[in-house]
């Protein structure tokens, strides 16, 4: 059984996060996410499975 966890986002998550945002109609691009992430690296969270699939 797969469980879900909430964890801080990492640089490696950015491309998948941008794709998820695009799928939901948000227009932020990779550059914008990198800019915000550099400003506040502890301010972004992702939900991931215990196999680390980001959601």
GROMACS elastic network, one bead per residue, 0.5 to 0.9 nm:
[ bonds ]
;  ai    aj funct       b0    kb
    2    49     6  0.63495   500
    2    50     6  0.62318   500
    2    51     6  0.76247   500
    3    48     6  0.84279   500
    3    49     6  0.55580   500
    3    50     6  0.55617   500
    3    51     6  0.85374   500
    4    47     6  0.65459   500
    4    48     6  0.54949   500
    4    50     6  0.59405   500
    4    51     6  0.89086   500
    4    52     6  0.87459   500
    5    46     6  0.82725   500
    5    47     6  0.55699   500
    5    48     6  0.53574   500
    5    49     6  0.60499   500
    5    50     6  0.67837   500
    5    52     6  0.87309   500
    6    45     6  0.65488   500
    6    46     6  0.56340   500
    6    48     6  0.62335   500
    6    49     6  0.86732   500
    7    44     6  0.85996   500
    7    45     6  0.54911   500
    7    46     6  0.56552   500
    7    47     6  0.64604   500
    7    48     6  0.73761   500
    8    41     6  0.81965   500
    8    42     6  0.63917   500
    8    43     6  0.76132   500
    8    44     6  0.59069   500
    8    46     6  0.62308   500
    8    47     6  0.87677   500
    9    12     6  0.81178   500
    9    13     6  0.61725   500
    9    14     6  0.77900   500
    9    37     6  0.87005   500
    9    41     6  0.77635   500
    9    42     6  0.77109   500
    9    43     6  0.83204   500
    9    44     6  0.54804   500
    9    46     6  0.55779   500
    9    47     6  0.88574   500
   10    13     6  0.53030   500
   10    14     6  0.70925   500
   10    37     6  0.87753   500
   10    41     6  0.80435   500
   10    44     6  0.85604   500
   10    45     6  0.86935   500
   10    46     6  0.89447   500
   11    14     6  0.55322   500
   11    15     6  0.84485   500
   11    34     6  0.79556   500
   11    37     6  0.81753   500
   12    15     6  0.71315   500
   12    16     6  0.82715   500
   13    16     6  0.55927   500
   13    17     6  0.60464   500
   13    18     6  0.87002   500
   13    46     6  0.83507   500
   13    54     6  0.72180   500
   14    17     6  0.50192   500
   14    18     6  0.61001   500
   14    19     6  0.86474   500
   14    30     6  0.69234   500
   14    33     6  0.70474   500
   14    34     6  0.74692   500
   15    18     6  0.52258   500
   15    19     6  0.63866   500
   15    20     6  0.88002   500
   15    30     6  0.67818   500
   16    19     6  0.50543   500
   16    20     6  0.62225   500
   16    21     6  0.86166   500
   16    54     6  0.73464   500
   16    55     6  0.83488   500
   17    20     6  0.50655   500
   17    21     6  0.61570   500
   17    22     6  0.86217   500
   17    30     6  0.88370   500
   17    33     6  0.87373   500
   17    46     6  0.82423   500
   17    54     6  0.78505   500
   17    55     6  0.78398   500
   18    21     6  0.50341   500
   18    22     6  0.61700   500
   18    23     6  0.86611   500
   18    26     6  0.86976   500
   18    27     6  0.87304   500
   18    28     6  0.70134   500
   18    29     6  0.62659   500
   18    30     6  0.62011   500
   18    33     6  0.76310   500
   19    22     6  0.50406   500
   19    23     6  0.62300   500
   19    24     6  0.87689   500
   19    29     6  0.89229   500
   20    23     6  0.50834   500
   20    24     6  0.64640   500
   20    25     6  0.88765   500
   20    26     6  0.87096   500
   20    55     6  0.76466   500
   21    24     6  0.51746   500
   21    25     6  0.63631   500
   21    26     6  0.50897   500
   21    27     6  0.72029   500
   21    28     6  0.72508   500
   21    29     6  0.88045   500
   22    25     6  0.51085   500
   22    26     6  0.52699   500
   22    27     6  0.61764   500
   22    28     6  0.75898   500
   22    29     6  0.84755   500
   23    26     6  0.75282   500
   26    29     6  0.88967   500
   28    31     6  0.81426   500
   28    32     6  0.60719   500
   28    33     6  0.69554   500
   29    32     6  0.54105   500
   29    33     6  0.64328   500
   29    34     6  0.87433   500
   30    33     6  0.51708   500
   30    34     6  0.60956   500
   30    35     6  0.85715   500
   31    34     6  0.51188   500
   31    35     6  0.61310   500
   31    36     6  0.87408   500
   32    35     6  0.50782   500
   32    36     6  0.62957   500
   32    37     6  0.84574   500
   33    36     6  0.52544   500
   33    37     6  0.59038   500
   33    38     6  0.85016   500
   34    38     6  0.60152   500
   34    39     6  0.85772   500
   35    38     6  0.52689   500
   35    39     6  0.63837   500
   35    40     6  0.88437   500
   36    39     6  0.50590   500
   36    40     6  0.62007   500
   36    41     6  0.77596   500
   36    43     6  0.87886   500
   36    44     6  0.89644   500
   37    40     6  0.52060   500
   37    42     6  0.79022   500
   37    43     6  0.75120   500
   37    44     6  0.72454   500
   38    41     6  0.56756   500
   39    43     6  0.88740   500
   40    43     6  0.52925   500
   40    44     6  0.77063   500
   41    44     6  0.66426   500
   42    45     6  0.78497   500
   46    54     6  0.64979   500
   46    55     6  0.66260   500
   47    52     6  0.87913   500
   47    53     6  0.83657   500
   47    54     6  0.58994   500
   47    55     6  0.52933   500
   48    51     6  0.76071   500
   48    52     6  0.51834   500
   48    53     6  0.51544   500
   48    55     6  0.55775   500
   49    53     6  0.52044   500
   49    54     6  0.67241   500
   49    55     6  0.78449   500
   50    53     6  0.74802   500
